[in-house]
Amino acid sequence: MKRILAVLLAVMLLVAVIPATSLAAGQVANYSYKKIYRVTTNRGNLNMRTGAGTSYRVIMSIPKGTPVVKLGEKKVGSTTWYKIKTTHGVTGWSEVKSSKHRNYLTEGAYAKVSTHDSGLNVRKGPGTSYGLAPKGSIPKGKTVMATKLSGTWAYIPSYKGWSAIGYLTWLKKA
């Protein structure tokens, strides 16, 4: 009997702790997300490298205004590097700030609503199982800023909800 009670108590503690640790690790409710950034260099493009540091090979040069998703972060000396992924699926490392503290990556990316009908639904969570957010929908053709990505859903702060990225055209607006 004592053994059964001990097992039950252990299970109850695990159930109580798991949601709290999941929420602390970048999750909201029952879904996780990644932050979206846009390239904001004062020079033309931002180099994406194979590793965190200027000694690593350049994979590609990312144009100003391009949206990227932050996957991780690493400090090398006094420089902060983000592991990022482009909307085309290319993954690499880019410096976050210049030595003059000018941001190369700024939170949020611009997108234009490109639906076939009148507007794009905005939901309370990232998926069709969530109800409509209070503002309901974004008009066709409207430009919005997205700040988070969860699977194929983007969070639109001005509408306080999530919309499917298949109906958003990412813009290179700086």
Secondary structure as UniProt FT lines:
FT   HELIX           2..24
FT   TURN            25..26
FT   STRAND          27..28
FT   TURN            29..30
FT   STRAND          31..32
FT   STRAND          34..39
FT   STRAND          45..49
FT   TURN            54..55
FT   STRAND          58..63
FT   TURN            64..65
FT   STRAND          67..76
FT   TURN            77..78
FT   STRAND          79..86
FT   TURN            87..88
FT   STRAND          91..95
FT   TURN            99..100
FT   STRAND          105..107
FT   STRAND          109..113
FT   STRAND          119..123
FT   TURN            128..129
FT   STRAND          132..139
FT   TURN            140..141
FT   STRAND          143..146
FT   STRAND          148..150
FT   TURN            151..152
FT   STRAND          153..156
FT   HELIX           157..159
FT   STRAND          161..164
FT   HELIX           165..167
FT   STRAND          168..170
//
